[in-house]
Structure formats: structure tokens, C-alpha cells
Amino acid sequence: MTGKMDSNAAVHPQHPKRLVFAPGDIKGPEVDGDEPASSAVRMAASHLAEDITRSDTSTPTSAMQQELLSHPARAHQFTINPPLHVSHLHPTNPLHQFHKWFMDPRLPRSSAPETCTLATASLPSGRVSARMLYFKELDERGWVIYSNWGSKEGKGEQIFGSKYRASADGTMPGDMHDSAALNQGNRWAALTFFWSLVERQVRIEGIIEPLSREESEMYWRTRERHSQIGAWTSWQSKVLWSVNSEESLNNPDLEDGRSDLENRAKEIESRFAGVKDIPLPPFWGGIRVVPESVEFWQGRPGRLHDRFRYVREEAGHSAKTSTWRIERLSP
Ligand SMILES: Cc1cc2nc3c(=O)[nH]c(=O)nc-3n(C[C@H](O)[C@H](O)[C@H](O)COP(=O)(O)O)c2cc1C
């Protein structure tokens, strides 16, 4: 089958079916006097959309391509920031610079500025995965996030390695707070923040270290009881249920694994019914991303953004005692 597709592709080059095509599909602000141009692009894009509903591929005709290419795509522009100059940055410490941007009064707490993406990679494949998290603490060493590291299906195995295991039923008695647990994994990680309201991005790359059990305990105690039950309940990222997509899924009473999760939550609730302080699970806790580099990006018109990166030159015990080189990067 692959051979057939390849030979077809060579004769009739076709694009895979597009479900979103930026010109026309991603709405942008209308520019004054731009109406005829943007409607031509919209028309070409909608012809293309009609075309792809009829087939598995979207191959624009040359006329459509002409129409689309003769108008600039409506890409988002970054307009609100004045120039960012190195003199605006903290001279010696990227963590302090992060703190300054994080506390910007233009970033309301309701916009959840603590939301970030954590990217990690498997060894030896190099396969990368990323997920949103809430960052919870910033200290002199780095950024702290909390999660469940127990299952081999999730990021736990990437970071802690395939030999690390810890389970809610105690049959796999690891503890993520034991830093030796990290020896087999890939400790490199990246955290990215994007604050659209202020048109800023911060990118952190560094090495993961687990918090001490005492540090994780302190945060665990602040969590609401039902979140603590949830943490014990979930063997995070383990497959609860699956189906072959050819089976019929129309039946709204189809049991799809949710009830197993809820039954398990009930079991955990009764297990801790008389317990005032639910203990910290051995597979749940905080890790700190200790930065090797931190980039501060601020959007500017015409894609000529300002980018400054701190790169650790000499490792001290904390970011405060390390020395950092500051570089301006091409946008
Ligand atoms: C906005 C947002 C915040 C989240 N915060 C956390 C968090 O702080 N900790 C966490 O373990 N999962 C959090 N999640 C869920 C993760 O994205 C992810 O599903 C989970 O950590 C499992 O990831 P894994 O399969 O890579 O282990 C959050 C999801 C969203 C959308």
C-alpha cells in the first residue's frame, strides 16, 4: 500500500487534507481598506474547504494558489510592547527577572499566569511529550511543579527511568522523593510560559530534581481533601479503557471506563474515612526545574521580536550564586 501511495504521489502531488488553512480560516482583525483583498483570500480558502470535503486531499488549483499567494496571510501581530532593552532586565539573575514579569500588574490572576507547558523526552528514543501544568513555586534554585510520577505511561518513566515504579497499592514501593530514583531517566526538561495579554513568552531549559519529602508534604497539606483523594485514586496516564474505532460508539450507555475511576475514588475515600491527615502518596510530589538557560521573549511588530537569553556559565548552589551570560537572540 505504501508503494502505491508513493507512486501516486510522485505523479499527482497532493497535499494531505487540510482542516484549517490559515488564510481565511484563522480570523484576524480587518485592516482598513483591506476588505477586497481579504474577501478574495476568504473566497479562495472557502473553495479549498469545499474541495477538501469532497476528497481526502486538498490540492489547490493554480488559480486558487495564485489568489491565496497574492495576499498576505492574516497573522497575529504583536503591538503593545515598547522596545525591550538589556537595561530593563535583571543584571544577574533570571529567576528575579521571571518574578518581575510574573508579577506584572497587567497579568490578572484570573488569566492563570502560572499555566505553563512542561516538555520531557524518552530515552533512548528521543520521543518528546509536552503537557500543561500549573507552576506552584519559584525559589532560588528554580521552578517547582507538582504531579503524579507513578505510571510508566506518563512523564514519570521519562524522568525517573523505566526501573522506577511506585503504586497506590504499595505493590511497587518506590518513592519519587528519593533522588537516586532519577538516575535511570532523562533529567532534561523544558518549561514554557506564554502570557498573551502582555505578549510575552518565557522559555526555561534545565535539569529536574525532586523536592525533598518534607517540601512536597508542605504543599500536599495545603491541598483540599478531595484533591488528595483524587491523587491517590489516579494512576495517572494509565489506560483505563480502550476500543477499536471500528466498533460502534453510538450507545450513550456504553461503559467507557469512567465508572472504574469513580469506584476507585470511593474505595480510597473509605480507606481514608477515619484519617484526618491523608498521607502524601509516594508517587506524588514536586519536582524543580533548575535552569541552564532562561529566555525572555517580547513580541514586536513585523516579527522583529526582542529576545534575551540568560545562559548559566558557572554553576553555584543556587541561581543567585551562579554566573549568567546574557545574549540577545535574533527573532
Ligand atoms: C491548565 C492545566 C493545568 C494542569 N495542571 C496540572 C498540574 O499542575 N499537575 C499535573 O499533574 N497535571 C496537570 N494538568 C494535567 C496535565 O496536562 C497532564 O494531563 C497530566 O499531568 C498527565 O501527563 P502525562 O501523561 O504526561 O504524565 C493540567 C492540565 C491543564 C490543562
The ligand as a Gaussian input file, in Angstrom:
#p B3LYP/6-31G(d) Opt

LIG

0 1
 C       -4.358000      24.196000      32.607000
 C       -3.903000      22.829000      33.074000
 C       -3.186000      22.704000      34.232000
 C       -2.750000      21.455000      34.673000
 N       -2.004000      21.370000      35.809000
 C       -1.509000      20.174000      36.181000
 C       -0.641000      20.089000      37.324000
 O       -0.296000      21.090000      37.972000
 N       -0.166000      18.842000      37.654000
 C       -0.481000      17.714000      36.933000
 O       -0.013000      16.634000      37.270000
 N       -1.286000      17.774000      35.849000
 C       -1.808000      18.968000      35.455000
 N       -2.601000      19.044000      34.337000
 C       -2.820000      17.800000      33.552000
 C       -1.609000      17.544000      32.649000
 O       -1.676000      18.384000      31.493000
 C       -1.468000      16.077000      32.176000
 O       -2.675000      15.627000      31.643000
 C       -1.052000      15.127000      33.293000
 O       -0.013000      15.690000      34.083000
 C       -0.586000      13.786000      32.723000
 O        0.551000      13.986000      31.936000
 P        1.497000      12.781000      31.484000
 O        0.627000      11.767000      30.803000
 O        2.480000      13.391000      30.552000
 O        2.148000      12.233000      32.739000
 C       -3.055000      20.284000      33.913000
 C       -3.795000      20.420000      32.722000
 C       -4.205000      21.674000      32.317000
 C       -4.978000      21.789000      31.029000

